[in-house]
């Protein structure tokens, strides 16, 4: 079996963990709101694309097997919560407000990733067969323009 969608999403999480550390250091050390917004826009846009891929590939597949309630509903709620905080950070009026929003955003996002990595991905492996996980990995590679042969 080639790469699965879970392998791909875990790999993306690894990149995001490093970006989150960089974002946190920037928020703590930089004093220019415009520059902090630029950093947040880059990371936030990447995070939004990542969430969209999760929603469309993994969450929708799990939802068809497990129903719309339970862990999938919680994950979708958290994605919406993260989107709202990203929007608030983009519109923040002051450096201190921006810092507070980004710190909250990072805490929620890191916790969300932990839930996915320690709970949701394991559920996916239990409910979705290896073949379908591989097919979803191929779909991920096409969306991300990544060669996996």
Buried (B, 14 or more C-beta within 10 A) or exposed (E): EEBBBBBBBBEBBEEBEEBBEEBBEBBEEEEEBEEBBEBBEEBBEBBBEBBEBBBBBBBEBBBEEBEEEEBBBBBBEBBEBBBEBBEBBEEBEEBEBBBBBBBBBBEBBBEBBEBBBEEBBEBBEEEBEEEBBBBBBBBBBEBEEEEBE
